[in-house]
């Protein structure tokens, strides 16, 4: 919140947004497995992007949905979160 306030004071557009970040298995179909869980739960993805961990080489996907808690629960129910 402090960073958003500082950015706004400097004339930048800034806002806080809840997202869910998860490690994706580094293998063919790893992302597809995650997307299938999300689709089966009926969750719409507003946007997503990826990050690569510098130390461990793990890919992380960051998801923005209308309900981050619902996404976390859907993944946890499948043993992912």
The 8 nearest C-alpha neighbors of each residue, nearest first, counted from 0:
[[1, 3, 2, 4, 15, 14, 5, 13],
 [0, 2, 4, 3, 5, 6, 7, 15],
 [3, 1, 5, 4, 0, 6, 7, 13],
 [4, 2, 0, 6, 1, 5, 13, 7],
 [3, 5, 1, 7, 2, 6, 8, 0],
 [6, 4, 8, 2, 7, 3, 1, 9],
 [7, 5, 9, 3, 11, 8, 4, 2],
 [6, 8, 11, 10, 4, 9, 5, 12],
 [7, 9, 5, 6, 10, 4, 11, 3],
 [8, 10, 6, 7, 11, 5, 4, 12],
 [11, 9, 7, 8, 6, 12, 5, 13],
 [12, 10, 7, 6, 9, 13, 8, 5],
 [11, 13, 7, 10, 14, 6, 3, 9],
 [14, 12, 3, 11, 7, 6, 15, 4],
 [15, 13, 3, 16, 12, 0, 7, 4],
 [16, 14, 17, 13, 3, 0, 18, 2],
 [15, 17, 18, 14, 63, 13, 64, 67],
 [18, 16, 67, 15, 63, 19, 64, 66],
 [19, 17, 63, 62, 67, 16, 61, 20],
 [18, 20, 62, 61, 67, 63, 21, 17],
 [21, 19, 61, 60, 62, 59, 18, 22],
 [22, 20, 59, 60, 23, 19, 61, 80],
 [21, 23, 59, 58, 57, 60, 24, 20],
 [24, 22, 58, 59, 29, 30, 25, 21],
 [25, 23, 29, 26, 22, 30, 57, 58],
 [24, 26, 23, 29, 57, 58, 27, 30],
 [27, 25, 29, 24, 28, 30, 23, 31],
 [26, 28, 29, 25, 30, 24, 31, 32],
 [27, 29, 31, 30, 26, 32, 24, 25],
 [30, 28, 24, 32, 31, 26, 27, 23],
 [29, 31, 33, 32, 28, 23, 34, 24],
 [30, 32, 28, 34, 33, 29, 35, 27],
 [33, 31, 35, 30, 29, 34, 28, 36],
 [34, 32, 30, 36, 31, 35, 37, 29],
 [33, 35, 31, 37, 36, 32, 38, 30],
 [34, 36, 38, 32, 37, 33, 39, 31],
 [37, 35, 39, 33, 34, 38, 40, 32],
 [36, 38, 34, 40, 35, 39, 42, 33],
 [39, 37, 41, 35, 40, 36, 42, 34],
 [38, 40, 36, 41, 37, 35, 42, 34],
 [41, 39, 37, 38, 42, 36, 73, 70],
 [42, 40, 38, 39, 43, 37, 36, 73],
 [43, 41, 40, 37, 38, 44, 70, 64],
 [42, 44, 64, 45, 41, 38, 65, 37],
 [43, 45, 64, 46, 63, 42, 62, 47],
 [46, 44, 64, 63, 43, 47, 65, 62],
 [47, 45, 63, 44, 62, 48, 64, 61],
 [48, 46, 62, 61, 63, 60, 49, 44],
 [47, 49, 61, 60, 62, 50, 46, 59],
 [48, 50, 60, 59, 61, 58, 51, 47],
 [51, 49, 59, 58, 60, 52, 48, 61],
 [50, 52, 58, 57, 56, 59, 53, 49],
 [51, 53, 56, 57, 54, 55, 58, 50],
 [54, 52, 56, 55, 51, 57, 50, 58],
 [55, 53, 52, 56, 57, 51, 58, 50],
 [54, 56, 57, 52, 53, 51, 58, 22],
 [55, 57, 52, 53, 54, 51, 58, 25],
 [58, 56, 52, 55, 51, 59, 22, 25],
 [57, 59, 51, 23, 50, 22, 52, 56],
 [60, 58, 22, 50, 21, 49, 23, 51],
 [59, 61, 49, 20, 21, 48, 62, 50],
 [60, 62, 20, 47, 48, 19, 49, 18],
 [63, 61, 47, 19, 18, 46, 20, 64],
 [62, 64, 18, 46, 45, 44, 47, 19],
 [65, 63, 44, 45, 66, 67, 43, 62],
 [64, 66, 67, 63, 45, 43, 44, 42],
 [67, 65, 64, 69, 68, 70, 63, 42],
 [66, 68, 70, 69, 64, 71, 18, 19],
 [69, 67, 71, 70, 66, 72, 73, 19],
 [70, 68, 72, 66, 67, 71, 73, 42],
 [71, 69, 67, 73, 68, 72, 74, 66],
 [70, 72, 68, 74, 69, 73, 75, 67],
 [71, 73, 75, 69, 70, 74, 76, 68],
 [74, 72, 70, 76, 71, 75, 69, 40],
 [75, 73, 79, 71, 77, 72, 76, 80],
 [74, 76, 80, 78, 72, 79, 77, 73],
 [75, 77, 73, 74, 78, 72, 79, 80],
 [78, 76, 75, 74, 79, 73, 36, 80],
 [79, 77, 75, 76, 80, 74, 73, 72],
 [80, 78, 74, 75, 77, 76, 21, 33],
 [79, 75, 74, 78, 71, 21, 72, 77]]
